[in-house]
Amino acid sequence: MDRRTFLKGTAAALAIPAFPPGLQAASIRRSRSAPLFDAFEGSTICRVVALGGAGTRIVTGQIRQLFDADRIIAIDTNAFALSEAIADDKILLSPHADSIFTKGNPAVASALAWQAREQISSALTGAHLVFIVAGMGGGTGSGAGPVVARIAKGVIGEGAYVVAVVTTPYASEKLPRYLVAESGMRELQRSADVLVEIRNGKLYDRWYRKDQDNWLPDFFSYTSRAFGETYATLAGSILRPGLVGIDFEDVRTVLSCGASASVGWANAERGSWGDDTARLVTQAACRHPLLGEDRLRNALGVQVSIAMNSSIQSLRHYKEVMQEVRRVTSDAAHLIASTEIIDTSPEGLAVRIVAVE
């Protein structure tokens, strides 16, 4: 069974939200010794590392978005959580067969990850692009994340290009967790090529509505989407055919413009399409709370991903999106764009932007 058939057949069981990780998908967890499909010779090989409880939950919530990833690797210190993860490879960071917890101590997770470096290196060997997904503030993500990044960068030749996508604590969480998160992010920024920060506080401010019931699983699925949009912009534009295509070197050139990146996105459904929709959707993506026009103005590299339904695709819409992005960005910024057709989606137009500083 190839990967696309597998994920299409399990879409119902993977309905978002999926919280806690694996509860809805336990019967279809993936544990295989070989990739679910073979990449074409010379094509970009992309792998996703779900690190710790937060990373596993985020990746599980976006599993359908990752159908073109070569492998998904789950790494955790919690044996039960790891057993429920949906992944091609599962690595338990423990010297024993039973579960071990870091108790919020990054040093413990860092040491365990280093002990498991041969397993991690084996799982990542051959990758050109590696996404590390983790939550900052606890033990596993903050401690093991930098170690995994260093291993990924040294597994083939000059190593894989590493994009770390991390969530940060909420404003209501205590100072020690903030300090652990900041320390982990500093180390991860030194180890990875680019760090994408998903600020939970910013997402909460946008998502929360006082006059509505706000379900925790719904918010977690919204947090997961931030990673999904980042992956679709950076990896999807390389791995998926499009009208305007880009390759791995294009993406690496943009990401090499800085050490940190932000993502913003917006979309319009086909039924709400109007003459000015392309411009308005692009404005909304530029003003997304995780991005913002100020960051775009300061960005040294910008990648735009445009997805359109085949019934509305036109040169005018593409031009309007790019004009709006250029209006906000610096003339000196390195700007690239890709497009794809999304007939299977209810979205008539989706605009995703990654800005690198």
N, C-alpha and C positions, 0 to 999 in steps of 0.2 A: 504494500500500500504506500503511495507517495504521500508527501506531507500535506499537499493541498487537499487531496481526497480525505485524509484523516481529519483535518481541521474543519472541513465543510460538514463532515458526518457527525462531528461532535459540537457543532455550534450551539445547539439547543441546551446542552449540558453546561456550556461555558457562558451562559447568559450573565452579563454584568448586572449587579455587582456579585463578586465571588468572595465572600468574607464570612468566616475566616478562610484562609487559603486552602483550597482542595476539598471543602465540604461538598460542593456541588459536583466536583469533577473527580472525586476519588476513584470512581469506577473506570476512568479513562486516562489515568496517569500514564505518562510516557516514560518508559525506562528501557532503553535499547543500547546495544553495544555498538551500533553503527548508525550513521546519519539516516534520516528518513528519506532523503533524496540526494542524489549525486549532483554536485555543482558542475557546470560546464568548465572544461579546462581553460584556465586563464581568467575565469570570472572572479569577482570579488567574493570572498568568503567572510560572512559576518556571523559572529556568535554573541549570545546574550548571557551574561552572568547575573543570576538573581541571588543576591547576597543577604542573608538574614531574613527575619520575619517580614520586615517591610518590603524588601526587594522581591521576595517570593510572592507576596500579595499583589504588588504592583504588576509584575510580569504575568501572573495568572489572570489579572483583570484585563490585560491587553493581549492575551494569547492569540486571538484571531488576527491581530495586527502584525504578528510576528511569523506569519506563515512562510516567509521567504528567508528567515534566519536559518543558517546552516545547522546550528545546534543551540539548545538552551541548556545551560548548566546551573543547577541550584546548589548553593553552598550554605551550610548552616551549622550551628552548634547544638541545635535542638533536633534530636533524632525523630521525634514524632512529627514535628512540622515538616521536616525534610521528607518523611515518608509520604506525606500528603501532597508534596509539590508536583507540578506537571513539568517534567524536564527530561531531556535525553540522557543527561549525566547528573548524578547526585553525589556530592562529596560531604561527608560528615566530618567536621573539624573536632575530632575527639580521639584521644589515645585509646579509648575503650569502646566496646561495642554498644554500650548503653549511652543514654543521653547525657550530655554535659552542657551546662549553661555558663555564660561568661559573667553573669551577675552584673552586667553593665560595665565591666572592666575591659576597655579596648586592648590593654596590654595582653590579656589572656587570649583574646581572639587573634591578635597579631601573631603571637607565638604559635598558636595552633595552625594558623594558615601557613606559616613558614614550615612547620613540620609536614604539612600536606602538599608542599610545593611541587613534588613530582607528579602527584595526581592532578593538580591544577594545571601544571604545564602540559601534561599529556592531553587534557581535555581541550586546551586552547591551541595546541600545535596546528599550524596550517591556516590560522585565521589572519585576515588582513585588517579587519575592523572588529573591535570588541567593545560592547556596551556593558558597563558595570552598573547595576541598579541596586541602590541601598538606601537605608534610612540612617541619618546622622543623629547622634545623641545617645544611642545604646552602645552595646559592646561589640556585636558582630560587624555591623556596617562600618563603624568608626575605626575599629582596630584592624579587621581583615581586609577592608577595601584597599588601602594603600599597598598592602602586600600583594594582593591579586593583580593590581595594576602593574606593579613592577615585574611580576612574573609574566604577564601578558606581553609586556614590551620586550621581553627577551626570549620568546619561544621560537621565533623564526628569523633568521638574518638579523635585521635591525629591529625586529619585533613588530607586533601588531600596533595599529593606531588605536588608542584607548580613549573612549568617551565615557566619563563617569557621570551618571544621572542620579542625583541624591535629593532626598527630601530633608527639610530642616524642621526643628521643633515648633510647636504652636506657642503663641504668646503666653498661654496659661501655664506652660510647663516651667519647672523650676530652673534656677540659675545653673546648678551643676550639669544638667542635661545640655543647656546651651553651651557651656564651656567645653564639654566633651564633643559636641557637634562641631564647634569652631576648630578645635584641635584636629579632629578627624578630617575636616575639609581642607585645612592647611596641608596636612600630610598627603591627602589624595590629590590636591592640586599639584604638588611636587612630583607625584608619581604618574598621574594620568596626563594625557595630552591636552584635554579640554574637560572642564568641570561645568556641568549644567545643574544649576540649583533650582529646585522646585520648592518655593517658599510656601509652606502650608498656611501660614497666617494670611498671605495675600490671596490664596485660593479660597480660604474660609470667608474672607470679607466679601468676595465676589459671589460665592455660592449661597451663603446664609441669607434666609429671608425670615424676618420676625413674624410675618403674617401667614407663614406656611409651616406644615410639619416638615422638619428637617431630619431625614433618616441618616444615621451614621454610615451604613453601607453605601448609600448614594454618594456621600461625600468622599469616601475612600475610592469609589469608582471614578470620581472626577479627578482625584489625585493621580490615579493610575493613567488616566487619559493624557495627562501632561507628558508622561514618558512615551505613550503611544504616538503622540504627535511629534515628539522629538525624533523617535525612531523612524517614523514615516517620512519626515523631512530629510534626514541625513542618510539613512540606509535605504529606505523605500525608493528614493529618487535614483539610486544606483541600481537596485536589484529589479525594479519593475519597469516594464517598457512604457515609454511616454512619447508624446508628440515632440516635446523638447527635452532631450535626454542629457544627463551629465554622468560622469564616471567618478570612480573613487578618487582619482587625482584632483578633480575639480573640488570635491568635498574637502579633501585634506588641505588643499590650498586655502580655502575659506577658514577652516578650523584653525589653521596654523597662524592666522592673523592675531590671535590672542590666546589667553589661558582660561577664560571663563566665557560661558555662553548663556543666553536666555531664549526662551521659546514663547511664541504667541500664536494663537490660531482663532479662526472664526469661520462660520459657514452659513449658508442660506439654503433652505430646502427648495425643491423645484416648484412647489406651489406658491412660494412667496417671492418668486422672481420678478424683478422690475427693471426699468431702464438704468437705474442708478445703483443696482445691487452690487456690482463688482467693486465700485469705489467704496461703498459703505461697508462691505465685508472686509475689505483690505484695511480700512480705517479701524474697524473693530479689532482686527488681528494686531495691528500696530499698537493699539492702546490696551491690549490684554494686560491684566495685572502682573503677570510674570515677565512681561516685556516692557512696554511703555515707550513712548516716543523719545524720551530722554536717552534711554539706552540705545535706541536705534540711531540717534544723532551722533552718539559717541562710538558707535560700532566701527570696527576696522574691517570686518568681514560680515556679509549678509547672504544667507541662502533663503530663497523663496520657493515654496512648493505650491503649485496651483493644480487643483483637481476639479475637473468640470464634467458635467453630464454631456453626453454626445449630442443631445438635442439643443444645447445652448452654447456649445463651444464656438468661439469666433475670435478673430484677431483683435476685434475691438475690446472684448472683455480682457484678453491677455494684456493688451496695451494699457487699459485703465488700471489694472492691478499694479503693473510695473511702474506706471507714472506716479501712483500714490505712494509706493514704496520709495521711489527716488526722491519724492518731495520731502520725505522725512529724513532720509539718510544723507550722510556726507558725500560730497563729490569724490572724496579720496577713498571711500569704502570699496572693497572688492565685492562685487555683487554678481551672483549667479542665480539662475532660475530653472525650474523644471516643471513640466506639465504631465498630467495623466488623465485618463478617462475613467469615470466612476459610475458606470451605468447600474451597477448592483447596489448603489447607495441611494438613500432618499435625499442626500445633499445634492443640490444643483451646482453649488460652487463651494469649495473649501480652500482657504488660503492659510498656509502655515509659514511662519517666519522664524528663522534662527539667527540671532545676532551675536557676534563674537567680539569681545572687548579685550 
